Amino acid sequence: HGHVPQETPSNVGGHGSPVSSVGMSRGSSKMVHRGGFYSKRTVKNIGSVMSRQATNDGLPPQAAKLVMSADCGGTTTRLMLYKVAPDAPIMRHQQAPGELLKEIKYPNIMFNSLMEIVKVFLNSDCGVPNARPIVAVFALAGVVIDGQCRFTNLDWIVNAKELEKELRITRVELINDFVAQGYGMLTLDVDEVTPLNGGKARHGAPIGCIGAGTGLGGCFLVPDATGEYRCFPSEGAHGEFAPRGAGSDELQLDMLRFLKVKLAGWNRISVERVVSGTGICNIYEFLAYKFPHEVDPDVHKEHQNHKTDAGIIVKNALPGTLCEKALKIFAGCYGAAVGNMALTLQPFGGLYVTGGVTKRIKEWMLKDGAFMEAYRDKGRLSPICDQVPLLLVNGDDMGQRGAHLRAVRLLKEALDEQAHRLFEEMDTFGQGWISPEDIEARLKACGKLSLYQPLQVQLNALPDKCDALCFEQFFQAYCCVPTDSLADLKFDPDPDEAPSETLSKTALVRPPNRGNSEAARLELAELCKKYDELRAEYENQPMFKTLLFICKAGADCSKEDAWLEREYWLTKSGAFLYFDPDHKMTRIFCQGKDLVQAGITEATPGQSCCKPFCFELRLRDAEGHLQDPTLFAASSSAARALWMEQLEELPKNAN
């Protein structure tokens, strides 16, 4: 390859075009090439030293890596494991590439930490033996500061560096859950949004995203030097709420006074206290106080029992009711907040409106004019709002899609960064190439000799062999190296990056309390039930299973009819189970904790026994005394020895 690729619309993004093929390191000065990357010094020399061209046929299937993404809310955590080819292009207006291998939603309350959830997922639930994702992106319902976050109603602290070290993942990135929503906007096609005005998107312009759910979230996206959009968080929803009203209409001013009293007499009320699911409830309570004669007793009683459930107000918003008035005020305040973002960012690439509450009242918002009227009501700057493309998002999986998109980008960045740093460490003379014969010595010199064998296997598998190895060829082989070998690579800290410090709990932003609606509580209860069933199913999976004979209690072991042939197995939890053919059901012979204390001995019942390969199992009673033995028989001497070994060892390991 004796040329430097030119930046054209086909490689900087646009509708249906590749946004990136492999990725670029943050702060990198590397030049993009469709099949790989060259550093500036590599490009300088590449035309004169390559003896043969590198292949451009793409990476082989074995180069695919595991990538994990997560949507972590106040009460639940959804984990997803994908298999992704590092060179798979990311296309604008399409979901990120990758094959979804497993997706599981966990109830946070049943765990002690996010780390514990992830370990359970990777070690037992994901369905991939020895699963090792090379990168992971966690979208958290909290404020992320320097790779750390307090989140969930349980007030967990999550640290990206700790996750990397404990799970041996090359790169872990924590992002705010609404940043994930923002990345999700990049995957939307035209039929997945409802335009609210006639604004036309401008190529390369900023993009905004705002959404009312339990709270009010926001973020914005701007293109970097490569044309890829990067998403940044915004906490503008915690700015001050500004009442609106024509002339002498002071209804919203009265609402502001009411909320200041309700919320412990604070000197400020944030926008989120009004524009959110909780905000709808706050507005209704104000109206019930202001207009008591319009209160519907049944609706008000239901609200009193579930004070944070906006669904009660939404479903009772019939024409002329107090609930309808609450939604009209909410829609007006929501539209004003969206209009403020339009003025602040001027997101002529599109302003996307999303969120659970938005989706719930979408049809009502489209028919009622309060939202759009308030959005446009910006005085002489109103034309800016008309020019910003305002789009209502139809789906509700933007956070999951966005977290996966960011994870795929992170995969490309991590592999590129590692491969470049390693290549440049071995290219000691800065020639832009290395000799295959020198790789072992150069890996040893830079302290990474453990990588030699797996890397050499992949280099030998390259279709084109040459005396001088360029970065593209090296990168192709490097991507095929097993993740286990890459996870333990150590590089000197990047001098351009300040070392991160572990922040105290008080230095991190306290998370909001989420998931308090009746619907959320019912969903959590159902999820806990399903998880209990999942764990029971997992723990009852057989680790060792064969047919055994058991002698009936008190029966003469010399007679064939004294013995029952059944299928027995030891589970992952160490329990000893069998299948009862008469009742066609699985039964528990004893739990793993009982086997740990049991006596297991080879039995010699005598010449009269019709089964030669017997062993005895003696359980203990509540006082610790050994009970009468149960006599089992295996099919051979080897089978008996194996059963005795497993009965002793598996329960110990499980407990």
C-alpha positions as CSV (number, residue, x, y, z in Angstrom):
1,H,0.0,0.0,0.0
2,G,1.9,3.0,-1.2
3,H,-0.8,5.7,-0.7
4,V,-2.4,7.5,2.1
5,P,-6.3,7.2,1.9
6,Q,-8.1,10.5,1.4
7,E,-10.9,11.5,3.7
8,T,-14.1,11.4,1.6
9,P,-17.8,11.2,2.4
10,S,-17.5,7.4,2.1
11,N,-15.3,7.1,5.2
12,V,-16.5,10.0,7.4
13,G,-20.1,8.9,7.7
14,G,-23.4,9.8,6.2
15,H,-26.5,7.9,5.4
16,G,-25.8,4.3,4.8
17,S,-22.0,4.8,4.8
18,P,-19.3,3.3,7.0
19,V,-18.6,5.5,10.0
20,S,-15.5,3.4,10.9
21,S,-13.9,0.2,9.9
22,V,-11.5,-0.5,12.7
23,G,-11.5,2.6,14.9
24,M,-9.0,5.2,16.1
25,S,-7.4,5.6,19.5
26,R,-8.4,8.6,21.6
27,G,-6.0,11.4,21.0
28,S,-4.3,9.4,18.3
29,S,-2.4,10.9,15.3
30,K,-2.8,7.7,13.3
31,M,-4.0,7.7,9.7
32,V,-7.1,5.8,8.9
33,H,-7.0,2.9,6.4
34,R,-10.0,0.7,5.6
35,G,-8.1,-2.5,6.5
36,G,-6.0,-1.2,9.4
37,F,-4.0,1.7,10.6
38,Y,-0.7,3.4,9.9
39,S,1.1,5.8,12.2
40,K,2.5,8.9,10.6
41,R,6.0,7.5,10.6
42,T,4.8,4.3,9.0
43,V,3.1,6.2,6.2
44,K,6.2,8.2,5.6
45,N,8.2,5.1,4.7
46,I,5.6,2.7,3.5
47,G,6.1,3.3,-0.2
48,S,9.8,2.2,-0.3
49,V,10.2,-0.7,2.1
50,M,7.3,-3.1,1.5
51,S,8.4,-6.1,-0.3
52,R,4.9,-7.3,-0.9
53,Q,1.4,-5.8,-0.4
54,A,-0.6,-6.8,2.6
55,T,-3.8,-8.7,2.0
56,N,-7.0,-6.7,1.9
57,D,-9.5,-9.6,2.1
58,G,-10.6,-8.8,5.6
59,L,-10.0,-10.7,8.9
60,P,-10.7,-14.4,9.2
61,P,-13.6,-15.7,11.3
62,Q,-11.4,-16.6,14.2
63,A,-10.6,-12.9,14.7
64,A,-14.1,-12.3,16.1
65,K,-14.0,-11.2,19.7
66,L,-16.5,-11.2,22.6
67,V,-17.9,-7.8,23.5
68,M,-20.1,-7.1,26.5
69,S,-22.5,-4.2,27.0
70,A,-24.8,-3.4,29.9
71,D,-27.8,-1.3,30.7
72,C,-27.7,-0.8,34.4
73,G,-30.8,0.9,36.0
74,G,-31.9,1.8,39.5
75,T,-33.4,-1.7,40.1
76,T,-32.2,-3.9,37.3
77,T,-29.2,-4.7,35.2
78,R,-29.4,-6.0,31.6
79,L,-26.2,-7.7,30.4
80,M,-25.6,-8.6,26.7
81,L,-22.7,-10.6,25.2
82,Y,-22.0,-10.3,21.5
83,K,-19.5,-11.8,19.1
84,V,-18.1,-9.1,16.8
85,A,-15.6,-9.1,13.9
86,P,-13.1,-6.3,14.6
87,D,-13.2,-5.2,10.9
88,A,-17.0,-5.2,10.6
89,P,-18.0,-1.7,9.5
90,I,-20.2,0.5,11.6
91,M,-23.0,1.9,9.4
92,R,-24.9,5.1,10.1
93,H,-28.6,4.6,10.6
94,Q,-28.1,0.8,11.3
95,Q,-27.6,-1.1,14.5
96,A,-23.9,-1.9,15.3
97,P,-22.5,-5.2,14.0
98,G,-22.3,-8.3,16.1
99,E,-24.1,-11.5,16.9
100,L,-26.0,-11.5,20.1
101,L,-25.0,-14.6,22.1
102,K,-26.9,-14.0,25.3
103,E,-29.0,-11.3,27.0
104,I,-30.1,-11.6,30.6
105,K,-31.8,-9.1,32.9
106,Y,-30.9,-9.3,36.6
107,P,-32.6,-7.8,39.7
108,N,-30.0,-5.7,41.5
109,I,-31.5,-6.4,44.9
110,M,-30.4,-10.0,44.8
111,F,-26.7,-9.1,44.5
112,N,-24.1,-7.3,46.5
113,S,-22.4,-5.4,43.7
114,L,-22.3,-5.0,39.9
115,M,-19.1,-7.0,39.9
116,E,-21.0,-10.0,41.4
117,I,-23.7,-9.7,38.7
118,V,-21.1,-9.7,35.9
119,K,-19.3,-12.7,37.3
120,V,-22.5,-14.7,37.5
121,F,-23.3,-13.8,34.0
122,L,-19.9,-14.6,32.5
123,N,-19.2,-17.7,34.7
124,S,-22.5,-19.5,34.5
125,D,-25.3,-17.8,32.6
126,C,-24.0,-16.5,29.3
127,G,-23.7,-20.0,27.7
128,V,-20.1,-19.4,26.5
129,P,-17.5,-21.6,28.2
130,N,-14.7,-19.5,29.8
131,A,-16.3,-16.3,28.4
132,R,-13.8,-13.5,28.2
133,P,-14.9,-10.3,26.6
134,I,-12.1,-8.1,25.4
135,V,-14.1,-4.9,26.1
136,A,-17.2,-3.9,28.1
137,V,-19.4,-0.8,28.2
138,F,-21.7,-0.3,31.2
139,A,-24.4,2.3,30.8
140,L,-25.2,3.4,34.4
141,A,-28.1,5.4,35.8
142,G,-25.8,7.9,37.5
143,V,-23.1,10.5,37.0
144,V,-19.8,9.1,35.8
145,I,-16.7,10.9,37.0
146,D,-13.2,9.7,35.9
147,G,-14.4,6.1,35.2
148,Q,-16.3,5.9,38.6
149,C,-19.9,6.1,39.5
150,R,-22.4,5.7,42.3
151,F,-25.6,4.2,41.0
152,T,-28.8,2.2,41.7
153,N,-31.1,2.5,44.6
154,L,-28.6,0.3,46.5
155,D,-26.0,3.1,46.2
156,W,-23.3,0.9,44.7
157,I,-19.9,2.3,43.7
158,V,-18.5,1.1,40.4
159,N,-14.9,1.6,39.2
160,A,-13.9,0.8,35.6
161,K,-10.3,0.0,36.6
162,E,-11.4,-2.4,39.2
163,L,-13.7,-4.2,36.8
164,E,-10.8,-4.4,34.2
165,K,-8.4,-5.9,36.8
166,E,-10.9,-8.3,38.5
167,L,-12.5,-9.6,35.3
168,R,-9.3,-9.4,33.1
169,I,-11.0,-7.3,30.5
170,T,-8.7,-5.2,28.3
171,R,-10.9,-2.1,28.4
172,V,-14.0,-1.3,30.5
173,E,-15.8,2.0,30.0
174,L,-18.5,3.5,32.2
175,I,-21.0,5.9,30.5
176,N,-24.1,7.6,31.7
177,D,-27.3,5.8,30.7
178,F,-28.4,8.8,28.6
179,V,-25.0,8.9,26.8
180,A,-25.9,5.4,25.7
181,Q,-29.3,6.8,24.5
182,G,-27.3,9.3,22.5
183,Y,-25.2,6.7,20.8
184,G,-28.4,4.8,20.1
185,M,-29.7,7.8,18.1
186,L,-26.9,7.1,15.6
187,T,-28.5,3.7,14.8
188,L,-32.0,5.0,14.0
189,D,-33.4,4.7,10.5
190,V,-36.0,7.1,9.1
191,D,-38.9,4.8,9.9
192,E,-37.9,4.6,13.6
193,V,-38.7,8.3,14.3
194,T,-41.7,10.6,14.0
195,P,-40.8,14.1,12.7
196,L,-42.4,16.9,14.7
197,N,-41.4,19.8,12.4
198,G,-40.0,20.4,8.9
199,G,-36.3,20.9,9.9
200,K,-33.8,19.1,7.7
201,A,-30.7,17.5,9.2
202,R,-27.3,19.1,8.2
203,H,-24.3,16.9,7.7
204,G,-21.7,17.1,10.4
205,A,-23.9,19.4,12.7
206,P,-24.3,18.7,16.4
207,I,-27.0,16.3,17.5
208,G,-29.0,16.7,20.7
209,C,-31.0,14.1,22.7
210,I,-33.5,14.7,25.6
211,G,-35.9,12.4,27.2
212,A,-38.4,12.3,30.1
213,G,-38.6,9.1,32.0
214,T,-38.5,8.6,35.7
215,G,-36.2,11.6,35.5
216,L,-35.1,14.0,32.7
217,G,-32.0,13.1,30.8
218,G,-30.0,14.9,28.1
219,C,-26.8,14.5,26.0
220,F,-25.3,15.9,22.9
221,L,-23.1,14.5,20.1
222,V,-20.5,16.2,17.9
223,P,-18.2,14.8,15.2
224,D,-14.5,14.3,15.9
225,A,-11.7,14.7,13.4
226,T,-12.6,11.3,11.7
227,G,-16.2,12.2,11.2
228,E,-17.4,9.9,14.0
229,Y,-19.9,11.3,16.4
230,R,-18.9,11.3,20.1
231,C,-21.5,11.6,22.8
232,F,-21.1,13.8,25.9
233,P,-23.4,13.8,29.0
234,S,-25.5,16.8,30.1
235,E,-27.1,17.4,33.5
236,G,-29.0,20.4,32.3
237,A,-32.2,18.9,33.7
238,H,-30.9,20.0,37.1
239,G,-30.9,23.6,36.1
240,E,-33.6,25.9,37.5
241,F,-37.2,25.5,36.4
242,A,-38.6,28.7,34.8
243,P,-42.4,29.2,35.1
244,R,-44.3,30.3,32.0
245,G,-47.7,31.9,31.5
246,A,-49.3,34.6,29.4
247,G,-50.0,38.0,30.9
248,S,-51.3,37.8,34.5
249,D,-51.4,34.0,34.4
250,E,-49.5,33.0,37.5
251,L,-50.5,29.3,37.7
252,Q,-47.0,28.0,37.1
253,L,-45.6,30.6,39.5
254,D,-48.0,29.3,42.1
255,M,-46.8,25.8,41.3
256,L,-43.2,26.8,41.8
257,R,-44.1,28.2,45.3
258,F,-45.9,25.0,46.1
259,L,-43.0,22.8,45.1
260,K,-40.5,24.9,47.1
261,V,-42.7,24.3,50.2
262,K,-43.2,20.6,49.4
263,L,-39.5,19.9,48.8
264,A,-38.3,21.0,52.2
265,G,-38.3,24.8,51.5
266,W,-35.3,24.7,49.1
267,N,-34.5,28.0,47.4
268,R,-34.6,26.4,43.9
269,I,-36.6,23.8,41.9
270,S,-34.9,21.9,39.1
271,V,-36.5,21.3,35.7
272,E,-36.5,17.6,36.5
273,R,-39.0,18.2,39.4
274,V,-41.5,19.1,36.7
275,V,-40.5,17.5,33.5
276,S,-40.4,13.8,34.3
277,G,-42.6,11.0,35.5
278,T,-42.2,12.2,39.1
279,G,-42.8,15.7,37.8
280,I,-46.3,14.7,36.5
281,C,-47.1,13.5,40.0
282,N,-45.8,16.8,41.4
283,I,-47.9,18.8,39.0
284,Y,-51.0,16.8,39.9
285,E,-50.5,17.3,43.6
286,F,-50.2,21.0,43.1
287,L,-53.4,21.1,41.0
288,A,-55.2,19.0,43.7
289,Y,-54.2,21.6,46.3
290,K,-55.1,24.5,44.0
291,F,-58.4,23.2,42.8
292,P,-59.7,20.8,45.5
293,H,-63.2,20.9,44.1
294,E,-62.0,19.3,40.9
295,V,-60.4,16.3,42.6
296,D,-61.8,12.9,41.7
297,P,-61.8,11.0,45.0
298,D,-61.1,7.6,43.5
299,V,-58.2,8.8,41.4
300,H,-56.8,10.8,44.3
301,K,-57.0,7.8,46.6
302,E,-55.1,5.7,44.0
303,H,-52.5,8.4,43.7
304,Q,-52.1,8.7,47.4
305,N,-51.3,5.0,47.6
306,H,-48.7,5.3,44.8
307,K,-47.5,8.8,44.8
308,T,-44.7,8.4,42.3
309,D,-46.6,6.5,39.7
310,A,-47.3,8.9,36.8
311,G,-49.3,6.1,35.0
312,I,-52.2,6.8,37.3
313,I,-52.5,10.4,36.1
314,V,-51.9,9.4,32.4
315,K,-54.6,6.8,32.3
316,N,-57.1,9.1,34.0
317,A,-56.4,12.1,31.8
318,L,-60.0,12.4,30.4
319,P,-61.1,15.7,28.8
320,G,-61.8,18.3,31.5
321,T,-60.2,16.4,34.4
322,L,-57.5,17.5,36.8
323,C,-55.3,14.8,35.3
324,E,-55.7,16.3,31.8
325,K,-54.7,19.7,33.2
326,A,-51.6,18.1,34.7
327,L,-50.6,16.6,31.4
328,K,-51.1,19.9,29.6
329,I,-48.8,21.7,32.1
330,F,-46.3,18.9,31.8
331,A,-46.4,19.0,28.0
332,G,-45.9,22.8,28.0
333,C,-43.0,22.6,30.4
334,Y,-41.5,19.7,28.5
335,G,-41.7,21.5,25.2
336,A,-40.1,24.6,26.8
337,A,-37.2,22.4,28.0
338,V,-36.7,20.9,24.6
339,G,-36.7,24.4,23.0
340,N,-34.1,25.5,25.5
341,M,-31.8,22.7,24.4
342,A,-32.5,23.6,20.7
343,L,-31.3,27.2,21.5
344,T,-28.3,26.1,23.7
345,L,-26.9,23.5,21.3
346,Q,-28.4,24.5,17.9
347,P,-28.4,20.8,17.0
348,F,-29.0,21.1,13.3
349,G,-28.1,17.4,12.9
350,G,-31.3,16.5,14.8
351,L,-32.9,16.9,18.2
352,Y,-34.2,13.6,19.4
353,V,-37.0,13.3,22.0
354,T,-37.0,10.0,23.8
355,G,-37.8,8.4,27.2
356,G,-40.4,6.2,28.8
357,V,-42.9,8.9,29.7
358,T,-42.5,10.4,26.2
359,K,-43.4,7.0,24.6
360,R,-46.3,6.6,27.1
361,I,-48.0,9.8,26.1
362,K,-46.8,10.0,22.5
363,E,-50.2,9.9,20.9
364,W,-51.6,12.5,23.4
365,M,-48.6,14.8,22.7
366,L,-49.2,14.5,18.9
367,K,-52.8,15.5,19.2
368,D,-52.4,18.2,21.9
369,G,-50.6,21.4,20.9
370,A,-49.1,22.4,24.2
371,F,-45.7,20.7,23.6
372,M,-45.0,22.2,20.2
373,E,-46.4,25.6,21.1
374,A,-44.0,25.9,24.1
375,Y,-41.1,24.5,22.0
376,R,-41.5,27.3,19.4
377,D,-42.2,30.0,21.9
378,K,-38.7,31.5,22.0
379,G,-39.4,35.1,20.9
380,R,-37.2,36.4,18.1
381,L,-35.1,33.2,18.2
382,S,-38.1,31.0,17.4
383,P,-36.9,30.5,13.8
384,I,-33.9,28.5,15.2
385,C,-36.3,26.0,16.8
386,D,-38.1,25.6,13.5
387,Q,-34.8,24.9,11.6
388,V,-33.7,22.2,14.2
389,P,-35.0,18.8,13.0
390,L,-37.2,17.7,15.9
391,L,-37.7,13.9,16.0
392,L,-39.8,11.8,18.4
393,V,-38.1,8.4,18.9
394,N,-40.6,5.5,18.4
395,G,-38.6,2.7,20.1
396,D,-37.5,2.1,23.7
397,D,-34.3,0.2,23.3
398,M,-32.0,3.1,22.5
399,G,-29.9,2.6,25.6
400,Q,-29.1,-1.0,24.7
401,R,-28.4,-0.2,21.1
402,G,-26.2,2.7,22.1
403,A,-24.2,0.8,24.7
404,H,-23.5,-1.9,22.1
405,L,-22.5,0.6,19.5
406,R,-20.0,2.2,21.9
407,A,-18.7,-1.3,22.9
408,V,-18.0,-2.1,19.2
409,R,-16.2,1.2,18.8
410,L,-14.2,0.5,22.0
411,L,-13.3,-2.9,20.6
412,K,-11.8,-1.3,17.5
413,E,-10.0,1.4,19.5
414,A,-8.6,-1.1,22.0
415,L,-7.2,-3.5,19.4
416,D,-5.8,-0.6,17.3
417,E,-4.2,1.0,20.3
418,Q,-2.7,-2.2,21.6
419,A,-1.4,-3.3,18.2
420,H,0.0,0.1,17.4
421,R,1.9,0.4,20.7
422,L,3.3,-3.2,20.4
423,F,4.3,-2.7,16.8
424,E,6.0,0.6,17.6
425,E,7.8,-1.0,20.5
426,M,9.2,-3.7,18.2
427,D,9.9,-1.2,15.4
428,T,12.9,0.1,17.3
429,F,14.4,2.0,14.3
430,G,11.1,3.6,13.2
431,Q,11.2,2.1,9.7
432,G,7.5,1.3,9.6
433,W,8.1,-2.5,9.3
434,I,9.6,-5.4,11.3
435,S,11.2,-8.6,10.2
436,P,9.3,-11.8,11.1
437,E,12.6,-13.4,12.2
438,D,13.2,-10.7,14.8
439,I,9.8,-10.9,16.5
440,E,10.7,-13.3,19.3
441,A,13.8,-11.2,20.3
442,R,11.9,-8.0,20.1
443,L,9.0,-9.2,22.2
444,K,11.5,-10.4,24.7
445,A,13.2,-7.1,24.7
446,C,10.0,-5.2,25.5
447,G,8.9,-7.7,28.1
448,K,6.0,-9.4,26.2
449,L,7.6,-12.8,25.3
450,S,4.4,-14.6,26.5
451,L,2.7,-13.3,23.3
452,Y,5.2,-14.8,21.0
453,Q,3.7,-18.3,20.5
454,P,0.1,-17.3,19.9
455,L,1.1,-14.4,17.7
456,Q,3.5,-16.6,15.7
457,V,0.7,-19.1,15.0
458,Q,-1.4,-16.3,13.5
459,L,1.5,-14.9,11.5
460,N,2.2,-18.3,10.0
461,A,-1.5,-18.5,9.0
462,L,-1.3,-15.3,6.9
463,P,-1.9,-15.9,3.2
464,D,0.9,-13.6,2.1
465,K,4.4,-14.1,3.5
466,C,7.1,-11.5,3.2
467,D,10.5,-10.5,4.6
468,A,9.2,-7.2,5.9
469,L,6.0,-7.2,8.0
470,C,3.9,-4.0,7.7
471,F,1.5,-2.9,10.3
472,E,-1.6,-4.0,8.4
473,Q,-0.3,-7.6,8.2
474,F,0.7,-7.5,11.9
475,F,-2.7,-6.1,12.8
476,Q,-4.5,-8.9,11.0
477,A,-2.5,-11.5,12.9
478,Y,-2.8,-9.6,16.2
479,C,-6.6,-9.6,16.0
480,C,-6.7,-13.4,15.7
481,V,-4.6,-13.9,18.9
482,P,-6.9,-15.4,21.7
483,T,-8.3,-12.8,24.1
484,D,-6.6,-14.6,27.1
485,S,-3.2,-13.7,25.6
486,L,-4.1,-10.1,25.0
487,A,-5.8,-9.5,28.4
488,D,-2.5,-9.7,30.3
489,L,-0.4,-7.4,28.1
490,K,1.1,-4.6,30.1
491,F,2.1,-1.2,28.6
492,D,3.7,1.8,30.1
493,P,1.1,4.5,31.0
494,D,0.3,6.9,28.2
495,P,2.2,10.1,29.1
496,D,-0.7,12.2,27.6
497,E,-3.2,10.8,30.0
498,A,-3.4,11.8,33.7
499,P,-3.5,8.9,36.0
500,S,-6.9,8.3,37.5
501,E,-7.4,8.4,41.3
502,T,-10.0,6.5,43.3
503,L,-12.6,9.0,44.4
504,S,-14.3,8.9,47.8
505,K,-18.0,8.2,48.0
506,T,-18.7,11.8,48.9
507,A,-16.8,13.0,45.8
508,L,-19.2,11.1,43.6
509,V,-22.8,12.2,42.8
510,R,-25.4,10.5,44.9
511,P,-27.7,8.5,42.6
512,P,-31.4,9.2,42.3
513,N,-34.1,6.8,43.6
514,R,-35.6,5.1,40.5
515,G,-38.2,2.5,39.8
516,N,-40.7,3.4,42.5
517,S,-43.9,3.2,40.3
518,E,-46.3,0.4,40.8
519,A,-45.5,-1.0,37.4
520,A,-41.8,-0.9,38.1
521,R,-42.3,-2.7,41.5
522,L,-44.4,-5.4,39.8
523,E,-41.8,-5.8,37.1
524,L,-39.1,-6.2,39.7
525,A,-41.0,-8.7,41.7
526,E,-41.6,-10.8,38.5
527,L,-37.9,-10.5,37.6
528,C,-36.9,-11.7,41.0
529,K,-39.2,-14.7,40.6
530,K,-37.8,-15.5,37.2
531,Y,-34.2,-15.1,38.5
532,D,-34.9,-17.5,41.4
533,E,-36.2,-20.0,38.8
534,L,-33.1,-19.4,36.6
535,R,-30.8,-20.0,39.5
536,A,-32.6,-23.1,40.6
537,E,-32.4,-24.5,37.0
538,Y,-28.7,-23.6,36.9
539,E,-27.9,-25.1,40.2
540,N,-29.7,-28.3,39.3
541,Q,-27.8,-28.9,36.1
542,P,-25.9,-32.2,36.3
543,M,-22.1,-32.1,36.6
544,F,-21.8,-35.9,36.9
545,K,-24.6,-38.3,35.8
546,T,-24.9,-42.1,35.3
547,L,-27.2,-45.0,36.1
548,L,-26.8,-46.5,39.6
549,F,-28.5,-49.2,41.5
550,I,-29.9,-48.6,45.0
551,C,-30.9,-51.3,47.5
552,K,-34.3,-50.8,49.1
553,A,-34.1,-50.1,52.9
554,G,-34.2,-53.4,54.8
555,A,-34.2,-55.6,51.7
556,D,-32.1,-58.6,51.0
557,C,-29.3,-57.4,48.7
558,S,-28.8,-61.0,47.3
559,K,-32.1,-60.7,45.4
560,E,-32.5,-58.8,42.2
561,D,-35.9,-57.4,43.2
562,A,-34.2,-55.6,46.2
563,W,-32.5,-53.3,43.8
564,L,-33.9,-50.3,41.8
565,E,-32.1,-48.9,38.8
566,R,-32.3,-45.1,38.6
567,E,-30.5,-42.2,36.9
568,Y,-28.5,-40.3,39.6
569,W,-26.5,-37.1,39.2
570,L,-24.6,-34.5,41.2
571,T,-25.5,-30.8,40.4
572,K,-23.5,-27.7,40.2
573,S,-24.6,-26.8,43.7
574,G,-23.4,-30.2,45.0
575,A,-26.8,-31.8,45.5
576,F,-27.4,-35.5,44.9
577,L,-30.5,-36.0,42.7
578,Y,-32.3,-38.8,41.0
579,F,-35.1,-39.3,38.5
580,D,-38.2,-41.2,39.9
581,P,-39.6,-43.1,36.9
582,D,-42.8,-44.0,38.7
583,H,-43.9,-40.4,39.3
584,K,-41.8,-39.0,36.3
585,M,-40.2,-36.3,38.4
586,T,-36.8,-35.3,39.8
587,R,-36.2,-35.9,43.5
588,I,-33.5,-34.8,45.9
589,F,-31.7,-37.6,47.7
590,C,-29.7,-35.1,49.8
591,Q,-28.2,-31.6,49.6
592,G,-24.5,-30.7,49.0
593,K,-24.0,-29.7,52.6
594,D,-25.2,-33.1,53.7
595,L,-22.7,-34.9,51.5
596,V,-19.8,-32.8,52.9
597,Q,-20.4,-34.4,56.3
598,A,-21.4,-37.8,55.0
599,G,-19.4,-41.1,55.2
600,I,-18.7,-42.7,51.9
601,T,-17.0,-46.1,51.9
602,E,-16.5,-49.0,49.5
603,A,-18.9,-51.8,50.6
604,T,-18.2,-55.6,50.6
605,P,-21.7,-56.9,51.4
606,G,-20.5,-60.5,51.0
607,Q,-20.8,-63.4,48.6
608,S,-24.6,-63.4,48.7
609,C,-24.9,-59.9,47.2
610,C,-25.9,-60.0,43.5
611,K,-24.2,-56.6,42.8
612,P,-20.4,-56.8,43.0
613,F,-19.5,-53.0,42.8
614,C,-21.1,-51.6,45.8
615,F,-20.5,-48.5,48.0
616,E,-22.2,-47.1,51.1
617,L,-23.4,-43.6,51.8
618,R,-24.1,-42.7,55.4
619,L,-25.6,-39.3,56.1
620,R,-25.7,-37.6,59.5
621,D,-28.8,-36.6,61.5
622,A,-29.4,-33.2,63.1
623,E,-27.2,-34.1,66.1
624,G,-24.3,-35.1,63.8
625,H,-24.6,-38.9,64.3
626,L,-24.1,-41.2,61.3
627,Q,-27.4,-42.8,60.2
628,D,-27.8,-46.3,58.8
629,P,-26.0,-46.7,55.4
630,T,-27.7,-46.6,52.0
631,L,-26.2,-49.2,49.7
632,F,-25.5,-48.3,46.0
633,A,-24.0,-50.4,43.2
634,A,-22.2,-49.2,40.1
635,S,-21.8,-50.9,36.7
636,S,-18.0,-51.5,37.2
637,S,-15.2,-51.1,39.6
638,A,-14.0,-48.0,37.7
639,A,-17.5,-46.5,37.9
640,R,-17.7,-47.1,41.6
641,A,-14.4,-45.4,42.2
642,L,-15.4,-42.4,40.1
643,W,-18.8,-42.1,42.0
644,M,-17.1,-42.2,45.4
645,E,-14.6,-39.5,44.2
646,Q,-17.3,-37.2,42.9
647,L,-19.5,-37.6,45.9
648,E,-16.6,-36.4,48.1
649,E,-15.2,-33.7,45.9
650,L,-18.0,-32.0,44.0
651,P,-20.0,-30.9,47.1
652,K,-16.8,-29.5,48.7
653,N,-16.1,-27.4,45.6
654,A,-19.7,-26.2,45.3
655,N,-19.9,-25.1,49.0
